[in-house]
Amino acid sequence: TRWRLMRSYLIESLAIATFGGLAGIGLSIWGMRLLAIAWPAQFLAGNETGLQVIYPQSLSLDSHVVAFAIGASLCAALLIGLIPALRISSFRITDHLKDGTCATRRRGGVSRLDPQVLLVGAQVSLALVLLIGVGLMGSTVRHLLAVDEGFQTDRLLSFDYSSPRAVPRMDPRNEDVWRDHITLSAQFDDQLQERLTNLPGVSGVTMSSGAALSRFQAVLGVIIEDSDLPSAEGQSIGVVPVADNYFDLLGIPIARGRVFNRTDDLDGPPVVVLSQSAVERFFPDRDPIGKQVTTYFSLPGRATAEVMGVVGDVIYTGPEQDRSPVAYYSIRVRRFGSTAMVRTIGDPRDAVRLIQEELFALDPTVAMSNVSTVRELISESVGDR
């Protein structure tokens, strides 16, 4: 009978969908266990290192995900089983024998479109669209990975760290507190840099406010001396305070002039180093060395600084973005947070535990966060796109 035919088709499709759904849930459970096993050991140590981002024993499937998987399997079973069941159940062999062989192709002078042909055509079309999409995505990823970041990315570890409890919090309303925050933070940077540089497997350490390929900590309005360009309301520039050895450690080329040294502190005259993109935008037909550049959110009297050098461009906001103009200041005079970059001899991940221990020994109140190799930052920035 018609109902028995439909029932047999539906039972078959439900059985296949049930096995598929159970297999998917099983793969999910296996994948969670594999993730827990493959997770880096330094992030599983918990109390020993003060850093823990995953609890493998607490991993479980979300009930909403399981319900969605079951619902999707049932819908697929009904869709796959019901259409052929209805088609077969409505098939009358006597009518087709009576009309002849042409009845399968034409009834009443009007050609019929076979649903199976339509389904196969739709599947082939979707497969072609997906194939083209995968090809375009692969081409995009290949081009993004080939972008020159502007600095040496190999064996480089990046992490943020908080200010010591003994350092007063920055308060722009209080100049003395603001100055103490910058000065004491710079002193802590020097101590941390010396201790980390002496670690086995570490070839160099530098500090900054803002990590390359990650973010700007500050984008401020800019005013250029004797320029016809719009003022701060129309132009902006990324501001990155850096340590004296920042450009040397990262391999950023110096195009002209000089970069920072220990004398470029709050007792010296305000100076700034511009990126090549900043020079091309704000000084298209002039030599920038010796010119005055003003950016705000600085200590009183230090908003305007003299350009003393030009360096190569570095990507701060992602490989798909244009190279943004950047103004570099010494981290001894401006600060918007603390980021350390450590160059290692071997795998940067092998140095994480030693760095954590050294940081804790120097000051237990300092927290370490956003630990990542620069290569991982590149992969994440490409993957997000």
Secondary structure as GFF3:
##gff-version 3
##sequence-region A 1 385
A	DSSP	alpha_helix	2	38	.	.	.	ID=ss1
A	DSSP	three_ten_helix	41	43	.	.	.	ID=ss2
A	DSSP	three_ten_helix	56	58	.	.	.	ID=ss3
A	DSSP	alpha_helix	63	89	.	.	.	ID=ss4
A	DSSP	alpha_helix	93	99	.	.	.	ID=ss5
A	DSSP	three_ten_helix	101	104	.	.	.	ID=ss6
A	DSSP	beta_strand	106	107	.	.	.	ID=ss7
A	DSSP	beta_strand	110	111	.	.	.	ID=ss8
A	DSSP	alpha_helix	115	145	.	.	.	ID=ss9
A	DSSP	beta_strand	156	161	.	.	.	ID=ss10
A	DSSP	alpha_helix	175	197	.	.	.	ID=ss11
A	DSSP	beta_strand	202	208	.	.	.	ID=ss12
A	DSSP	beta_strand	218	224	.	.	.	ID=ss13
A	DSSP	beta_strand	236	242	.	.	.	ID=ss14
A	DSSP	alpha_helix	246	250	.	.	.	ID=ss15
A	DSSP	beta_strand	254	257	.	.	.	ID=ss16
A	DSSP	beta_strand	271	275	.	.	.	ID=ss17
A	DSSP	alpha_helix	276	282	.	.	.	ID=ss18
A	DSSP	beta_strand	292	295	.	.	.	ID=ss19
A	DSSP	beta_strand	304	311	.	.	.	ID=ss20
A	DSSP	beta_strand	326	330	.	.	.	ID=ss21
A	DSSP	beta_strand	339	344	.	.	.	ID=ss22
A	DSSP	three_ten_helix	348	351	.	.	.	ID=ss23
A	DSSP	alpha_helix	352	362	.	.	.	ID=ss24
A	DSSP	beta_strand	368	373	.	.	.	ID=ss25
A	DSSP	alpha_helix	374	383	.	.	.	ID=ss26
###
